[in-house]
Amino acid sequence: MTQDQLAVRSDIDSSNIRAYETGRSLPNLQTLVRIADALRTPAGYFLEGVTVEMFPVAASDGRRRGR
């Protein structure tokens, strides 16, 4: 399936699909579910192996890791 086909099936702008695929942007949970539905894949497939350490926390965020 092409990016444009996925965009149509998931009702997501094709520029966003390209940004997700290249890593320039991350989809929110609702978007992830829409993409999974369009691909007829469980949404959990995309989350396998994902850990909180994969996401940077800005210094100004005030949260601490390792709690």
C-alpha positions in Angstrom: 0.0 0.0 0.0 1.3 3.5 -0.8 1.4 6.4 1.6 -1.4 8.1 -0.4 -3.5 4.9 -0.3 -3.0 4.7 3.5 -3.9 8.4 3.8 -7.2 7.8 2.0 -8.0 4.6 3.9 -7.2 6.1 7.3 -8.6 9.6 6.5 -5.3 11.2 7.5 -3.5 13.8 5.5 -0.7 12.2 3.3 1.8 14.7 4.5 1.3 13.4 8.1 1.6 9.8 6.9 5.0 10.7 5.4 6.1 12.5 8.5 5.2 9.4 10.7 7.1 7.1 8.3 10.2 9.2 8.2 10.2 9.8 12.0 9.7 13.6 11.7 6.5 13.3 13.8 4.8 10.8 16.0 1.1 10.0 15.7 -1.2 10.4 18.7 -3.0 7.3 20.0 -6.2 8.0 18.0 -4.2 8.4 14.8 -2.2 5.2 15.5 -5.5 3.3 15.9 -6.8 4.7 12.6 -3.7 3.7 10.8 -3.8 0.2 12.3 -7.4 -0.2 11.3 -6.6 0.9 7.7 -3.8 -1.7 7.6 -6.0 -4.3 9.3 -3.4 -4.7 12.0 -3.8 -4.7 15.8 -2.7 -1.3 17.1 -0.5 -3.0 19.7 1.7 -4.3 16.8 3.1 -0.8 16.5 3.9 -0.5 20.2 5.9 -3.8 20.6 9.2 -3.0 22.1 8.5 0.7 22.8 9.8 2.0 26.1 9.5 5.4 27.8 13.2 5.8 27.4 12.7 6.2 23.6 11.0 9.5 24.2 13.1 12.5 25.2 11.9 14.7 28.0 12.8 18.4 27.7 14.8 19.8 30.6 12.1 22.4 31.2 9.5 19.6 31.6 10.2 19.1 35.3 9.5 15.4 35.2 12.2 13.0 36.3 12.9 9.6 34.9 13.5 6.6 37.1 10.7 7.1 39.5 
